[in-house]
Amino acid sequence: MELSPQSKEILLIALGGNALIRKGQTGTTEEQFANLRLPIGQIAELVDEYRIIITYGNGPQVGNLLLQQDSCSEVPKLPLEILVAQTQGQIGYMIESSLDSKLALRGRSKDIVSLLSYVVVDRDDPAFAKPSKPIGPAYSKDKAATMPFPTAVTPKGYRRVVASPRPLTIVEKREIKKLIDRDFIVICCGGGGIPVTREGRTFHGIDAVVDKDLASAKLAEEVGADLFVIATDVQGVYKNFGRDDEELLPSLSTEEAEQYLTEGHFGEGSMGPKIEAGLEFIKHGGQKTIITSIDAIIPAIRGKAGTVIAPPEVTGHMARN
């Protein structure tokens, strides 16, 4: 029997960009819908247990739009905040329609809504003085030198870099809370949200990208989520990742996670922001964060996969059991 909405915990699931486009794929519409089947199928199995919020990355999709802009001079170029808004609609539609189909196959129907979401940032955030977030296609060194925007060398080549300020608040947090309290499934904060600055009672878009996991943690805090799941392209958190002695960590106390983060075990462009986001969620009242593979969401929630980050008293109890 399905629980009443108010008796169900709030689960926020942050889907990584690899939920739609896997490594080595070109990103066709058919590929993206196919890639969504497994994670969305798992989410469909959780709707009776949790009130659910789904957030998602948009890196590959924004990169494609930027590449299209760079390849065409016949139409006006669009600012980054508009491209983020476009991909929010695109991916929100793909997630919502996929979830609706999965629920129908299970003989269920559920109220689902996709929201365009703003995230407020500080125009004086130090990140604006040092753009560091790679977006868009890779260029050769010579080509990058001719571009009208800053670039930085990455493992893929030279890429455009933009500011990545910290999220201060999610503008639609009250609306999202009202919807999940009525047991709607809410799909929101795509790509970290549309970055805006506040001037009085008005908002203005700004050329930046907000980290999806940090924005998701902020939203989880603001709506009072109980559980925060970050679904990515690895099984969980590894110590010494990529080395012969790499070790999957099934659980991390908040103290251990902070220590490993400080010691540099987690790269800034990979696991670092996810660990930081998980810690932020717990610091502001969340029960635990789970980092897991996009294909193992349910096993991770059941304690059989992924990495749990929680206060020492929780991880100590897990170790004893």
Steps between C-alpha positions, in 0.01 A plus 500: 500500500633845408592725790340840545717784363583649839618165637750450217857627519623748242756355258701725269677316216762694301558332164840560342536604137591140418137405568428611145830487311753229579869509424571442131147580385407783265191594699219427256145530631463123474813444711386744766156345539655151510747605769220634718315168516697344784528795743145616433372145537658487845348833599158369391538219755557749783193721460296313763775539762620857450400847396743549211691792351720440194780738403738445209816604322506660155870524412495301173182670379623854571826406331311395189309829489822696537656297218199576279538870576870492418421327170237746381514876453161532332297541820565704817706329768321438829638568849583210727200547729267452200684182396461366855127579484471323164667185629288505815191474281655241269623263770203562728272383220711187441504407870131573553378310196729204581376487859137529395550205263670287767221569747238410238672164445463437873133590486558822688439865433662782691493878493832613348615853429817643342601848615733757351710590802706807590786497748616822663875567507706789635631732227805556727575128532879449457426244226423786258858621527637157411282304254575131540200291390567335159205498261445440132725336240878452511733709280863480394739739672519723190123509455444575869729802473260658247185452706323804652471333840744354757613141453698251706674175423307188605548126437282545189692801366449875535145585604306812584489569872230697681442605857342244734369699799351334806120472512337720764138393465262332256235753399219245460565316829158585648314383191704179492426431868126553446503262205685216673276539805213421262704199378593642161827374355696818428770521231703817542837678536629368168868574451519661844221743418495821297750728677358840593594792722247687706446873478222601735198295400629418152740240362757528223663209317877478515765319293588213731435134574405380847622159608203261476582309818551812713171644370328168573637500855373855550154400376502188720580721798232756415215249457605281794598187308589193703720318249727636227614261225765605248493260204816513288718286271699315768393251767568738787779690671850360455814570695802522266269491198668391177801346675588135550405530867163671446242407761122536489378648827155361596455766766661824611433693817473873449832537682673251268351663191622843608846360575535323163369810322760718672775249420415519130374146443210630292560711188334839456352403166373157602410370845599810699182705439284194569666442838468869579132499402434191711665659802303823454175304501581320824636816662159661450294216648493222237517141621746362247640537151550204266735516200447212261491380142214620282411130457489415873266755655271250675779269626679808639188621683464148644859512627642253246696732269663839481652712775305639794612827658347558840583625851745277696225352718315376188801358316623338823165322537520386135847355556380306805211355300 
